[in-house]
Amino acid sequence: MIELSRRDVLIAAGGLAAASLEARAMGAAPGRKVGYAIVGLGYYALEVILPQFVNCEHSKVVALVSGDPAKAKRVAQQYGVPDHGIYNYQNYDSIRSNPDIDVVYVILPNSMHAEYTIRAARAGKHVLCEKPMAISSAECEAMIAACKAAGKKLMIGYRCHFEPHNLAAIKLVKDGTLGKPRYVNSEHGFVQGDPSKWRLKKALSGGGSLMDMGIYSLQAARYMTGEEPTSVFARESTDRSDPRFHEVEDIIEWTLTFPSGAMASCMSSYSSGHNHIRLTGTRGWVDLEPATSYRDQKMRVRIKDDEHEVTPPPGPGANMFAAQLDHMADCMTTGATQIVPGEEGLRDLRIIEAIYRSAASGQVVKL
Ligand code: NDP
């Protein structure tokens, strides 16, 4: 039986979350929480992120940016955001003169991430930007350059880097419990409905299931092995007569090859439900299903003949959303390096572009 202490979980992934702990130990400025502006009041902002600020130690919401003034006013009242903290997309740049705003959290359709990140940096604010970082690697590079030029931090909303089951799984790989990593499977998907949604419009999404869900499979392959892939081979299956898929792909699957010889078989889908990660090593495997959901992750481990469920202990850091928000806040106040900086999002976009090239050409693409 594998016992995982809270500290074990937090020091997984080469000190990923330990960096956060360290930053916390250094402490945010006493008495002042870091102020967030939330840009885009859609599903993820309203249903998932905003309700998490009550669980944060170092973060609070101080501003909202929305194209819908009535919604913004209602949400502002709900979360105690003052009237002067309400902005729209036209007057967004005036966040510059609001000293309450330290970090801008961009939760807009994918094609808007680059513009609103760059404008935030130019307005003198740090940025937490949702996944996928942008719709091209060129945009990612411009975002990194803008934040660097402004001397501001840029982090990507890869919440699984703060999720205890994922961290515990990474630890089992890193400490050799599973032996040498040989193979990763990762599948992510859900059934898309309304064809008019922005996720199904290429200009706004940049792509289909790969951009939205496949990025979790890709991330998993990279953080579970701890390696960067050297080549990719991809195939796509999309019924273009389906109104949902006139512009973007449905199923895409790809194989990654890593320098150690390990391989990953990944996929994403907009017509079937998946949420799974498994790494198999020379001594055993770790299996997460659901792996990257908002809650209720399950983790099973098999070492030789012993198979069992592993539950990371609850406690501080167990809430990935609050941990992510507070980590960004801590990085800002202490100068610590973000666990998932813009460069991490850029790496994924470069691989995503290669996956699309491989699927289109039928050729292996070297990375
Ligand atoms: P929604 O469609 O629910 O919300 C997007 C919001 O963006 C809208 O409500 C709107 O807010 C604003 N917006 C501005 N311009 C447009 C436009 N042209 N079309 C549509 N919306 C517009 O999307 P989600 O909240 O699901 O996703 C937003 C981002 O968050 C995406 O990048 C997605 O990948 C990411 N995400 C990340 C998750 C994670 O687990 N890390 C989970 C879910 C999403 P307003 O009316 O206030 O202007």
Boltz pocket constraint, residues with backbone or C-beta under 6 A from the ligand:
constraints:
  - pocket:
      binder: B
      contacts: [[A, 39], [A, 40], [A, 41], [A, 42], [A, 43], [A, 44], [A, 45], [A, 65], [A, 66], [A, 67], [A, 68], [A, 71], [A, 106], [A, 107], [A, 108], [A, 109], [A, 110], [A, 130], [A, 131], [A, 132], [A, 157], [A, 158], [A, 159], [A, 198], [A, 204], [A, 211], [A, 212]]
      max_distance: 6.0
